[in-house]
Amino acid sequence: MQASIYDFDPQTRSGSVLLDDGTLLPYDTAAFDAGSMRLARVGQRVRISVDGSGADRRVTFLTLATLPD
């Protein structure tokens, strides 16, 4: 699944992403550290993995979204 960075705190390496359907999902330091990113910027496209459902839905992994070759 892909999303866009909505906000990012460089000190805690946490924030939230905006799905294409307008859903806002938080991610924590563990999810950010699981990917290969060092920093994130608002609007940047990322690939994410999500666990849970409803109000308990959380991003568990995010990395840069790349275009296919």
Secondary structure, DSSP 8 states (H G I E B T S, - for coil): -EEEEEEEETTTTEEEEEETTS-EEEE-HHHHHHSS-S---TT-EEEEEEES-GGG-EEEEEEE-----
